[in-house]
Structure formats: structure tokens, C-alpha cells
Amino acid sequence: MKQVAMVTGGTRGIGLETAKKFLVKGYQVAIASIDSEDVIKQAMDELTALGDAVFISCNVADAEQCRNAVSKAVEHFGTIDVLAHVAGVVGQRVPLIDADLADLSNTIQINLMGTIQICQSVGQVMVKNRTGVIINVGSICGAMANTESIGYHASKGGVRMATQAMARELSPYGIRVLSVAPGWVKTAMIDKPIEEIGSKLHMKGRIINPQEIADAIYLLSLPEASAINGSTVMVDDGYASFKGVDGYSA
């Protein structure tokens, strides 16, 4: 029987590459996301060409939508073995004193409460099964400060601690919960000036490709990673290791 992965934010960027990875590895995949019709169609055309994938509309900031999406995924595939929770936003890149508090609140609602809400719904399924793996996508901003917004830092720091607390609660049921903390990743959230700055802060001299994060998520989902639980794995090409010093200079 094929295993089932649920990927939030699976219609673009890291989420899309993660969905592709699980499909290539033989999983059935439920894509929970919100996006424009054109983006959804293009993504699902790519994904269904690789395997058994279904799209389920879900704004993770809404708890009821999370519950409904999980119910639909289970109805369609029978279970959920792995949750890769990728959905998130950066918010406005402005200093705190100039920030729109509504934007900060929205960022925290999506990134932090969205994580808690989708993990609660999937966790209820996994507790019944007494098995499962939940992998949340955090950020280096959950462990160290850089130029991103206060709301983004607060939300990703919350994801890190929520992951640890979830692991403690869910491990007795055979469920692992962990997170990955990417450095700067080449997605639509990153513009050219930021990419140029970020390239100097990674050991390869470039920012990270979404496929590299997807690969890490898949590896951490495997039984061979069974001793990794409650941890945040830095998938940052060394960014945090040398604290933002130019890592590419010889």
C-alpha cells in the first residue's frame, strides 16, 4: 500500500518541489494550498504527470479549512503518513517602527497559528494510526536575527518551539515532529537585490534551491531518520554556522 504525504503550500516554491519529491518516491500526495487558478493548474499538471496527486483548497490561517482539508485528504487516500507543512508568508519587509501591525499579525497568524492548526488536524489522524511524521518548515530567522520583519522572526521562532512541544506530546503515539530551517531560498519571495546579498552569506556562494529543501524534508521523513525528533535541522548551507560572515570568500 502506497504511503500518503500531505504538502501545504504545494503549488509553488519549496512546497511544489516537496510534492514532486514525494511523488517521484512513490507516495500519493495531497496538495493543500491557496493560489490563483493558473498557478494551481500549472502545478497540478506537473504533479499529476509524476503520480497520484490531488489538490485541496486550504488557507492554513483558518482552522476550519485545515480540518476540512485533512478530512478530504483522508477521504481520498485513506490516511496521512507524512505532513510537510510548507505554507507561509514573509510579510512586509519594513522596520518595526514603520510596520503595519495588521500585516505583522497576519504573518504570525499564517506562519505560526497555521502551523499549529494544520498540525492539530493531521495529528488527530496520526494519533489514531499511532504512526506518522510531521515536518514543519521554519527558518534561520527562528534562531537568529537578520533583516526580515519582526512578524516573520516571531512567527518562525514560534514554529521552532511549537515543533518541540508537539514532539514531546505526540512521540508516545509513534509520531515524530521536527522542523527544517532554510537559509535564503530562491523562490518568488526573493527579489534580485536580496538574492545578491544572500548569495554571499551561504557557503556555496549562492542562495539555496527549493529542490535542496525538498530533498532534506524527504530524507528526514524516512525511517532511517527515526532518532531525529523535536529538532530543528538547519538546512541553510552554513549561513548560521558562521553568523552571516561572507562564506564564499577564499
C-alpha positions in Angstrom: 0.0 0.0 0.0 1.4 3.4 -1.0 2.2 5.9 1.7 0.4 9.3 1.7 2.0 12.7 2.1 0.2 16.0 2.6 2.0 19.1 1.5 0.8 22.5 2.4 1.8 25.4 0.1 2.4 22.7 -2.6 1.6 24.8 -5.7 4.8 26.8 -5.8 8.4 27.1 -4.5 9.5 24.7 -1.8 6.1 23.2 -1.5 5.9 22.3 -5.1 9.3 20.7 -5.2 8.5 18.8 -2.0 5.3 17.4 -3.6 7.3 16.4 -6.6 9.9 14.7 -4.5 7.3 12.6 -2.6 5.5 11.7 -5.9 8.8 10.6 -7.5 9.4 8.4 -4.5 6.1 6.7 -5.0 3.9 8.5 -2.5 0.3 9.6 -3.1 0.2 13.3 -2.4 -2.5 15.7 -1.2 -1.7 19.3 -2.1 -3.3 21.8 0.4 -2.9 25.3 -0.8 -4.4 28.6 -2.0 -3.3 30.2 -5.2 -4.5 31.6 -8.5 -6.3 29.2 -10.8 -3.5 29.5 -13.3 -0.8 28.6 -10.8 -2.8 25.8 -9.4 -3.5 24.3 -12.9 0.2 24.6 -13.9 1.3 23.0 -10.6 -1.2 20.1 -10.8 -0.4 19.4 -14.4 3.2 19.0 -13.4 2.4 16.9 -10.3 -0.2 14.6 -11.8 2.3 13.7 -14.5 4.5 12.3 -11.8 2.0 10.3 -9.9 -1.3 10.3 -7.8 -1.8 13.9 -6.6 -5.0 15.7 -5.6 -5.5 19.4 -4.9 -7.4 20.6 -1.8 -8.0 24.3 -1.3 -6.9 25.3 2.2 -5.8 28.5 3.8 -3.9 27.3 6.9 -4.7 30.5 8.7 -8.3 29.2 9.0 -8.7 26.3 11.5 -11.9 25.1 9.9 -10.3 25.0 6.4 -7.4 22.9 8.0 -9.9 20.4 9.4 -11.8 20.2 6.2 -8.6 19.7 4.1 -7.4 16.9 6.3 -10.8 15.2 6.2 -10.8 15.4 2.4 -7.3 14.1 2.2 -8.1 11.1 4.4 -11.4 10.5 2.5 -9.5 10.5 -0.8 -6.4 8.5 0.2 -7.4 6.7 3.4 -4.8 8.2 5.7 -1.9 10.7 6.0 1.6 9.2 6.8 3.7 12.4 6.4 2.8 16.1 6.7 5.2 18.5 5.1 3.9 21.9 6.2 5.5 24.4 3.9 2.8 27.2 3.6 3.9 30.6 4.9 4.5 34.2 4.1 7.2 36.7 4.7 5.1 39.8 5.2 6.2 43.4 4.6 10.0 43.9 4.8 9.9 47.2 6.9 11.4 48.2 10.2 9.3 47.7 13.3 8.7 51.4 13.9 7.3 51.7 10.4 5.4 48.4 10.4 1.7 47.9 9.8 0.6 45.9 12.9 -2.1 44.3 10.8 0.5 42.9 8.5 2.6 41.6 11.4 -0.5 40.0 12.9 -1.4 38.4 9.6 2.2 37.0 9.2 2.0 35.4 12.7 -1.5 34.1 12.1 -0.4 32.3 8.8 3.0 31.1 9.9 2.5 30.2 13.5 -1.2 29.6 14.0 -1.3 28.0 10.6 1.4 25.5 11.7 -0.5 24.8 15.0 -3.8 24.4 13.2 -2.8 22.1 10.4 -0.6 20.0 12.8 -3.5 19.6 15.2 -5.8 18.3 12.5 -3.2 15.9 11.0 -2.0 14.9 14.4 -5.5 13.7 15.3 -5.3 11.3 12.3 -1.8 10.1 13.2 -2.7 9.5 16.8 -5.4 7.1 15.7 -2.9 5.4 13.5 -0.1 5.5 16.1 2.4 6.5 13.5 3.4 9.4 11.3 5.9 12.2 10.6 5.3 15.9 10.7 7.9 18.2 9.2 7.4 22.0 9.6 9.3 24.5 7.5 10.8 27.1 9.8 13.6 29.4 9.0 17.0 30.6 10.2 15.0 33.5 11.4 13.6 31.2 14.1 17.1 31.0 15.6 18.9 34.2 14.7 18.0 37.7 13.6 18.6 39.2 10.2 16.8 41.8 8.0 13.4 40.1 7.8 10.4 41.6 9.6 9.6 41.3 13.3 6.5 39.4 12.4 8.4 36.8 10.4 11.0 36.3 13.1 8.4 36.0 15.8 6.4 33.5 13.8 9.3 31.3 12.8 10.7 31.4 16.4 7.2 30.2 17.4 7.3 27.4 14.8 10.5 26.2 16.3 9.2 26.0 19.8 5.8 24.7 18.8 7.6 21.9 16.9 9.5 20.9 20.1 6.3 20.9 22.2 4.4 18.9 19.6 7.2 16.3 19.5 7.0 15.9 23.3 3.2 15.4 23.2 3.0 13.2 20.1 6.0 10.9 20.4 4.2 8.5 22.8 1.9 7.7 19.8 4.8 6.9 17.5 4.7 10.3 15.8 7.8 12.3 15.0 7.6 16.1 14.7 10.6 18.1 13.5 11.3 21.2 11.5 13.8 22.4 8.9 15.3 25.9 9.0 16.2 27.0 5.5 18.5 29.9 4.7 17.6 32.1 1.9 15.8 30.1 -0.8 15.3 31.1 -4.5 11.6 31.5 -4.6 9.2 34.2 -5.6 9.6 35.8 -2.2 13.2 36.7 -3.0 14.0 39.6 -5.3 17.3 40.2 -7.1 18.9 42.6 -4.6 18.2 40.2 -1.7 19.5 37.3 -3.7 22.7 39.1 -4.4 23.2 39.9 -0.7 22.1 36.4 0.4 24.5 34.7 -2.0 27.5 36.0 0.0 26.1 34.5 3.2 26.0 30.9 2.1 28.9 28.6 1.7 28.2 27.8 -1.9 28.2 31.4 -2.8 24.5 31.2 -3.9 21.2 31.0 -2.2 19.5 27.6 -1.8 17.4 26.0 -4.5 13.9 24.8 -3.4 14.8 21.3 -4.5 17.5 21.2 -1.8 15.0 21.9 0.9 12.6 19.3 -0.6 15.4 16.7 -0.5 16.1 17.4 3.1 12.4 17.1 4.0 12.1 13.8 2.3 15.3 12.4 4.0 14.0 13.4 7.4 10.7 11.7 6.8 12.4 8.3 6.3 12.6 5.5 8.9 16.4 5.9 8.8 15.9 9.3 10.5 13.9 7.8 13.3 16.2 9.2 16.0 15.6 12.8 14.8 12.6 14.1 16.8 11.8 17.5 18.2 14.8 19.0 16.4 15.2 21.9 14.0 17.6 20.9 11.3 19.5 23.8 9.8 19.2 23.5 6.0 21.0 26.7 5.4 24.2 25.9 3.6 26.2 27.1 6.6 24.6 30.5 7.0 24.0 30.2 10.7 27.3 28.4 11.3 29.4 31.5 10.6 26.8 34.0 11.6 26.4 35.8 8.3 30.1 36.4 7.6 30.9 36.2 3.9 31.1 32.5 3.5 32.3 32.4 -0.1 35.5 34.4 0.1 38.7 32.4 -0.3 
